[in-house]
Amino acid sequence: MIIEVAEYLSACPVLEGRRVCVNYLAEDEDSISVEVAKSRNSVKEYADGGKMRGITFTLSIRDNFGISQMENKEIAEKCREIENWVEEQNLKGNLPVLKGNDLSVSVGISKCFEIVETKDFSARYQADIELIYYNDGSSSKH
């Protein structure tokens, strides 16, 4: 599922042309990674064995920090654009295409971007993305 989410996020115009890594954020500026933050048990269970589930992914971006006020504003705008894109895609019904018996129901930002680490002239910006999906109950793999 994480690979499908990484592919989905790579379609964001702000991230286009940049590789979204899985579970690895390089030290290079402009590196991007997605990893599983937490998985919830069933949100709702149905009589037919199907379950609505939720999983949270952390999207991390390493970019410039502190070099100039203008560059800091630019990265803040990039982060807002990514958040807006995810929300717009959800409203349009353009959701991650999952494999197997899982079907995306909604995707959204559960925690907006914030700086979680600074190093020299770069920072790690992170946001949490929550994916709600339906599993028909015929497979317990996520």
C-alpha positions as semicolon CSV with decimal commas, in nm:
position;residue;x (nm);y (nm);z (nm)
1;M;0,000;0,000;0,000
2;I;0,285;0,242;0,075
3;I;0,417;0,206;-0,280
4;E;0,078;0,300;-0,424
5;V;0,066;0,605;-0,195
6;A;0,418;0,709;-0,303
7;E;0,313;0,678;-0,669
8;Y;-0,004;0,876;-0,598
9;L;0,189;1,159;-0,428
10;S;0,441;1,174;-0,712
11;A;0,154;1,296;-0,935
12;C;0,129;1,617;-0,730
13;P;0,246;1,905;-0,954
14;V;0,474;2,038;-0,679
15;L;0,648;1,700;-0,655
16;E;0,639;1,614;-1,026
17;G;0,971;1,500;-1,162
18;R;1,101;1,425;-0,815
19;R;1,131;1,073;-0,679
20;V;0,913;0,995;-0,376
21;C;1,116;0,738;-0,181
22;V;0,964;0,481;0,052
23;N;1,092;0,474;0,410
24;Y;1,407;0,672;0,327
25;L;1,473;1,045;0,332
26;A;1,813;1,129;0,187
27;E;2,024;1,412;0,327
28;D;2,009;1,590;-0,009
29;E;1,787;1,892;-0,050
30;D;1,475;1,820;-0,255
31;S;1,453;1,463;-0,123
32;I;1,107;1,325;-0,048
33;S;0,995;1,021;0,147
34;V;0,674;0,857;0,261
35;E;0,651;0,610;0,548
36;V;0,379;0,449;0,755
37;A;0,318;0,651;1,070
38;K;0,044;0,439;1,221
39;S;-0,223;0,196;1,123
40;R;-0,563;0,185;1,287
41;N;-0,763;-0,125;1,336
42;S;-1,103;-0,133;1,174
43;V;-1,290;0,194;1,165
44;K;-1,608;0,005;1,090
45;E;-1,689;-0,362;1,036
46;Y;-1,964;-0,493;0,810
47;A;-2,175;-0,810;0,834
48;D;-2,025;-0,944;0,510
49;G;-1,675;-0,944;0,665
50;G;-1,565;-0,623;0,499
51;K;-1,389;-0,356;0,705
52;M;-1,329;0,013;0,672
53;R;-0,973;0,083;0,787
54;G;-0,745;0,380;0,827
55;I;-0,371;0,424;0,791
56;T;-0,158;0,734;0,839
57;F;0,149;0,806;0,629
58;T;0,415;1,065;0,704
59;L;0,530;1,265;0,403
60;S;0,877;1,412;0,462
61;I;1,055;1,668;0,248
62;R;1,408;1,796;0,292
63;D;1,451;2,146;0,155
64;N;1,622;2,481;0,214
65;F;1,589;2,653;0,548
66;G;1,712;2,982;0,685
67;I;1,906;3,094;0,380
68;S;1,672;3,384;0,307
69;Q;1,326;3,493;0,407
70;M;1,213;3,459;0,045
71;E;1,328;3,096;0,020
72;N;1,157;3,013;0,351
73;K;0,834;3,162;0,213
74;E;0,871;2,958;-0,106
75;I;0,902;2,626;0,079
76;A;0,609;2,719;0,302
77;E;0,406;2,783;-0,014
78;K;0,518;2,449;-0,164
79;C;0,400;2,273;0,150
80;R;0,061;2,449;0,136
81;E;0,026;2,356;-0,232
82;I;0,089;1,988;-0,153
83;E;-0,170;1,996;0,127
84;N;-0,421;2,169;-0,102
85;W;-0,354;1,921;-0,381
86;V;-0,424;1,622;-0,155
87;E;-0,749;1,779;-0,033
88;E;-0,858;1,873;-0,388
89;Q;-0,788;1,522;-0,516
90;N;-1,000;1,379;-0,235
91;L;-1,290;1,608;-0,328
92;K;-1,258;1,505;-0,693
93;G;-1,250;1,136;-0,598
94;N;-0,900;1,099;-0,739
95;L;-0,764;0,858;-0,478
96;P;-0,470;0,619;-0,457
97;V;-0,529;0,305;-0,660
98;L;-0,467;0,016;-0,421
99;K;-0,389;-0,343;-0,508
100;G;-0,567;-0,656;-0,399
101;N;-0,892;-0,632;-0,208
102;D;-0,841;-0,277;-0,083
103;L;-1,030;0,023;-0,221
104;S;-0,949;0,384;-0,128
105;V;-1,240;0,574;0,025
106;S;-1,077;0,906;0,119
107;V;-0,739;1,071;0,161
108;G;-0,661;1,386;0,355
109;I;-0,409;1,582;0,555
110;S;-0,439;1,489;0,923
111;K;-0,141;1,702;1,031
112;C;-0,014;1,999;0,830
113;F;0,352;2,040;0,740
114;E;0,585;2,144;1,017
115;I;0,960;2,162;1,058
116;V;1,080;1,867;1,266
117;E;1,456;1,898;1,216
118;T;1,703;2,156;1,092
119;K;2,058;2,090;0,980
120;D;2,292;2,354;0,845
121;F;2,087;2,520;0,571
122;S;1,822;2,252;0,527
123;A;1,520;2,133;0,720
124;R;1,296;1,828;0,734
125;Y;0,933;1,924;0,680
126;Q;0,668;1,664;0,767
127;A;0,295;1,623;0,720
128;D;0,065;1,333;0,800
129;I;-0,170;1,197;0,536
130;E;-0,457;0,973;0,639
131;L;-0,595;0,715;0,399
132;I;-0,931;0,552;0,471
133;Y;-0,988;0,236;0,270
134;Y;-1,227;-0,055;0,245
135;N;-1,110;-0,416;0,261
136;D;-1,366;-0,673;0,147
137;G;-1,255;-0,919;0,415
138;S;-1,116;-1,183;0,182
139;S;-0,756;-1,082;0,261
140;S;-0,601;-0,952;0,583
141;K;-0,285;-0,815;0,417
142;H;-0,229;-0,437;0,418
